[in-house]
């Protein structure tokens, strides 16, 4: 098996990055803020998802005994969740009420709903800064009147969100509509390595070790978005160098910008 990059929590001297691996698909728009980072810091960003998502077919989903039409509020933490929610509804021939409310982790995720519904602000809500907490602050205002369906991966639900919903006695159920599977990422490292690797899901961290069981971090900088992803990085005994969301850094793009700017300032 290939080796890249010791599992360690010890700080190491930062290396000026040339190649940054973003474990997500390449942005569809050339106006993505990621490309602004490339130009600003003269770095190469390589986009490649560490996981692939398989939809759970309607026949299998029915075993969860979830009546989609019975829920008045739906919680989305990704565009993938939106895709699979409406795919499942279509496969099951379920009509989604026009009065259904949608609670999204970010404005970008909320705007993605336009692909499936007539977008109206009175029924689409999202957090102010892209964090789970800001979305839950919005949900808190509606918890008394809504029955929530939290759409998530079979192996990747956000425990912070689930814990909050339980603690605040919200009426909710989990709907597993897709599952994540590790991608083959070994060709990515065949020629050159990366100075920075950015993760967005715990499954992405798992995929790294599925591909490289003896991964050694050494000087590789690790970035993570979301509390669950950060925990997965730390549970894997990796050194977490870049973390988002954080104050003034709601996204991983913003956190990367802050990190790269700090390296420039040290020169």
C-alpha positions, 0 to 999 in steps of 0.5 A: 500500500502506498505511503504518504505524508507520524500520526502526531499531535506535535506542532511542526514548522509550517511549510509554504504550500504549493499544492492544496487538496480539497476533498470535494468536487471541483466547483461548477462556477469559476467565480468560486472563492477557492479560485480567488485563493489560487490567484491571491497566494499563487497556489494550486488547488486540486479538487477530488472527493474522498467519498462517493455517495450512493442513494438508498433506494426507495424499497430499502428506505421504506424499511425505516417507516418514515412518512415523508409527507407527515413532516412540516420541517426538513433539515438539510446540512448539504446539497447532497441531502437535498438531492436525495430527499427529492429523489426519494420523494419522487421514487416513492411518489410522495407529494411535498406540501408547499407549506413545508419549511426547510432549515439549511446549514448555509445560505448556499445550501438554501439557495440550492433548493431553487432547483426543486421548489419555488423559493420563498423566504418565509419557508426557507431558513438558514444559519447566519454564519454557516455553523450548526449553532446558527442553524439551530438558533433558527430552528429554536424559533420554530421548534414548538410548531414543527415536526422535523425530518433530518435528512442525512447519510446512513453513516454521517449524521451530525451528532451535535444537531441530533443532541441539540434536537433531543435536548430541546425536546424537538419532534424529529426523526432521522431519514437515512437517504444515502450512504458514503463509500470511500473513493480510490484516491491513490492516483492523486498521490502517485506523482506529488504530495500535498502540503495541505489536505482539507476534509469536510466529513468524517467519512473523508478522514476514514477514506484517507486511511482506507487508502493509506493505512500507514499514513504519516502526517509529518509536515502535511497541514490538515484542515477540517470543516465542522465539529464532527470532521474535526473530531474525526481528525483528532480521533485519528491522532492527526494534528488539526491545523486549520479548523472551521467554522470559527469566529470570522472564519465561517467557511473552510475557504475563509479559514484557509485564507486566514492560514495562508495570510499568516504564512505571508505575514511571517515571511 
